[in-house]
Each structure stands twice: as structure tokens, then as C-alpha cells.
Amino acid sequence: MDDVDIFKDKHLYEDEETIIKTINYLKLNDPENANREYAIGFLKFMQRFAFHAEKVGELNYDDFFQKYKQSKSDI
């Protein structure tokens, strides 16, 4: 079994299966943004945030999701 870190070794925002799963997640948690463009942006943001969280330590997913939603509204 490979011990691969999917955040480092794979661009999830380019993986069709992951994009579809992210859209389904958004349908439940953020229905007004449950579209392909938002899902890809979310995955890119998640990857950058995961790199940062790895460096500083602890990750609180709820805070992460709120920060992402706020970053999209600031644009």
C-alpha cells in the first residue's frame, strides 16, 4: 500500500471524480454555490490551506470552510 499524501502529490482540482464529490458536498452544505467553478476554487483553496495548516499545526475544518466562504465573498 502506498503511503501517499494526496494533497502534495495530486492536484485534486483537476480530478473529475473529486470535483463531482465536492459539488455533492456543496449541495448539502452550501447549495447556492454548488457548481463546478466554485468546487474547483474550493479545492484549490483547500490545497493551499492544507499546506499552510501542515506548517503551523492544527486544522479546524469548520473554521477553514468559513474562511473559504468569506474569501469568496470578498472578491
Secondary structure, DSSP 8 states (H G I E B T S, - for coil): -----HHHH--GGG-HHHHHHHHHHHHHH-GGG-SHHHHHHHHHHHHHHHHHHHHH----HHHHHHHHHHHHHT-
